[in-house]
């Protein structure tokens, strides 16, 4: 049997495959990598306040692993630190050194909106997914 409109059949198959892949993609967990930040300038005081976490993938022993570049700011931005990220079924965790509290542990999770969880010495934190405060000049923010 010869198809009269092979291009229409090919287009219909393409749309069907694209639609099914979009449905599957929406059911997948959000990507871990990205920037999560609540860091904001304090205009009245001329300070920078908040936390920024930049999660990056890498390959270790032929498997994907993750590290996080963490920066705290409590008036002034502290030196960023690179820490290993532990991935569990129910979330992520890492240890970092806070300039006042010393070594602190974070346990939390990532969804489409951002990173939420608890630093043992600082309490609950919510870091929206987005761009780094250090990118603001480029985006006009």
C-alpha positions in Angstrom: 0.0 0.0 0.0 1.4 3.4 -1.0 0.8 6.4 1.2 -0.6 9.5 -0.6 0.7 11.9 2.0 4.0 10.5 3.4 5.0 13.9 4.8 1.8 14.2 6.8 2.2 10.7 8.2 5.8 11.6 9.2 4.7 14.9 10.8 1.9 13.1 12.8 4.4 10.5 14.1 6.8 13.3 15.0 4.1 15.2 17.0 3.1 11.9 18.7 6.7 11.2 19.8 7.2 14.8 20.9 4.0 14.8 23.0 4.9 11.5 24.7 8.4 12.7 25.5 7.0 16.0 27.0 4.6 13.9 29.2 7.5 11.7 30.4 9.8 14.8 31.0 7.2 16.5 33.1 7.0 13.4 35.3 10.8 13.3 35.9 12.3 14.8 39.0 13.8 18.2 38.6 17.5 18.5 37.7 19.7 19.0 40.6 22.2 21.3 38.9 21.6 25.0 39.0 21.8 28.1 41.1 19.8 28.5 44.3 20.0 31.8 46.1 18.3 34.1 48.6 21.2 36.5 48.6 20.1 40.1 48.4 21.8 43.5 48.9 20.6 45.5 51.9 20.2 48.9 50.3 19.8 50.7 53.7 22.9 49.1 55.3 25.0 48.7 52.1 25.5 45.0 52.9 24.9 41.6 51.3 22.8 39.1 53.1 21.9 35.5 52.3 23.1 32.1 51.0 23.9 31.0 47.5 24.3 27.4 46.4 25.5 26.5 42.9 25.2 22.7 42.2 27.4 21.3 39.5 27.6 17.7 38.1 30.9 15.8 37.4 31.9 12.3 36.5 33.5 10.2 39.3 34.2 6.5 38.8 32.1 6.5 35.6 29.0 7.8 37.4 27.5 11.2 37.7 28.2 12.9 41.1 27.5 16.4 42.3 29.4 19.2 44.1 28.0 22.4 45.4 29.7 25.8 45.5 28.4 27.5 48.7 28.7 31.1 49.6 27.4 32.8 52.8 27.0 36.5 53.2 26.3 38.2 56.5 27.2 41.8 55.6 30.0 40.8 53.3 30.3 37.8 51.0 32.5 35.1 52.4 34.9 33.0 50.4 32.9 30.4 48.4 33.6 26.8 49.3 33.3 23.6 47.2 31.7 20.7 49.0 30.6 17.2 48.1 26.9 16.7 47.8 25.3 13.5 49.1 22.2 12.4 47.2 19.6 10.2 48.9 16.2 9.0 47.8 14.5 11.6 49.8 16.9 14.5 49.4 20.4 16.0 49.5 22.8 16.8 52.2 26.2 18.5 52.6 28.5 20.0 55.2 29.9 23.5 54.9 31.9 25.9 57.1 29.9 29.0 58.2 31.9 32.0 59.2 30.3 32.3 62.6 28.8 28.9 63.4 31.7 26.8 62.1 31.0 23.5 60.4 27.2 23.1 59.7 25.2 20.3 58.1 22.4 20.9 55.5 19.6 18.4 54.8 16.9 19.2 52.3 15.4 18.7 48.9 15.1 20.2 45.5 11.9 20.8 43.5 11.0 22.9 40.5 10.9 26.1 42.7 14.2 25.6 44.5 16.2 24.2 47.4 14.5 23.9 50.8 15.8 22.4 54.0 17.5 23.0 57.2 21.0 24.0 58.3 21.5 22.5 61.8 22.8 25.8 63.3 20.9 28.3 61.1 17.4 26.7 60.8 15.1 26.5 57.9 16.1 28.0 54.6 14.4 28.4 51.2 16.6 29.2 48.2 14.7 29.9 45.0 16.1 28.4 41.7 17.3 31.1 39.4 20.4 33.1 38.7 23.3 34.1 40.9 23.4 37.5 42.4 26.8 37.8 40.6 25.0 37.6 37.3 22.7 40.6 38.0 24.9 43.0 36.1 24.6 40.9 32.9 20.8 40.5 33.1 20.1 44.1 34.1 18.4 43.0 37.4 
